[in-house]
Amino acid sequence: MSALITFTIPIIRLDFIDKCLETLYKFTDPAKFRVIVVDQTLEGWGGVWAKKVLDHGGKIISQKNGGFAYGANTGLIYGLRWGTPYLGVMNDDLEMIYPTWLEDALEEFKTDERIMAINPMCPKIAMWGYGHTKGEYLEILPYKENYTPQDIEYLKKGDYNEAEIKSRHPYEISKTFPFTQRGVVDAFAGWLPIFKRETLIQIGLYDERFVWGGGEDYDMMGRIYSCAWPIEREICDPKFHGRAVSTMKSWVWHHWGKSKDEPNDPRLFESRESWNRLDLIWIPSSDPWGHTDGKPNKRDSKVYVHIS
């Protein structure tokens, strides 16, 4: 059986990748996927899980840290060459928490032919999406070493116990938080977007001007949703609007920025200057579909690939 999906995991540190791979192999049929670990660490990564990656037809690529987008593209190019129908870009501070999470995620593609990328949900939610700006997080369920089938059923159902959740969080929870949720969110936070192969061929890979992480996911979503990318159009034709969604059919645990935001050796970031200028390549749009004053939002026509 040929692989269904290629996962690319860029790393700049060593303390998350082993757990990430342990849970990936535990909760995912190894025959269905191949892994590419893009090692941008200073120390170099190896060990038992490195051997497992290689034994299952994956790759380990060691290179100088050029940023998350740069690392992701390194793996995506191999995945495209391998011809897998789906390609996922995985943060290393991620853990799979139950069997069939992959099948559940891919099931969402069947609900709308316009869906070009899918991201599983996470029980730990960044509160910036619900009116908080202080780095606060809300946990629908707390982190566990082992989640029960009942836990997963609770997450998928979307009827959350408001009193129980509030009892675990000392700060005020926004009144806009949806304690009853259904279906999908039109957007993804980028810890594990799963792209159709055709999506990346059509819209391009990550823009590597975004260094050291942040902005590249917004740009990818902008290209997916825009009816004027990759072909510029003056008049909107709705059939060219794609969708990139987070699905409640599938759940994983994401530690939210641990590998990027916790202290790292400054030598990792000496090769390039930080850059996150969405404003230079996208005109601020007035609606979620990328229209400004009713006209299609046009992106800067270049997708930059950095050559180190």
PyMOL commands that set and color helices and strands:
alter all, ss='L'
color gray80, all
select helices_A, chain A and resi 17-27+30-32+48-55+68-82+101-111+127-130+149-157+162-167+197-203+216-225+238-240+258-261+266-269+278-281
alter helices_A, ss='H'
color red, helices_A
select strands_A, chain A and resi 5-11+33-39+59-62+86-89+94-96+115-121+124-126+137-139+184-185+194-196+243-254+291-292+295-296
alter strands_A, ss='S'
color yellow, strands_A
deselect
rebuild
show_as cartoon
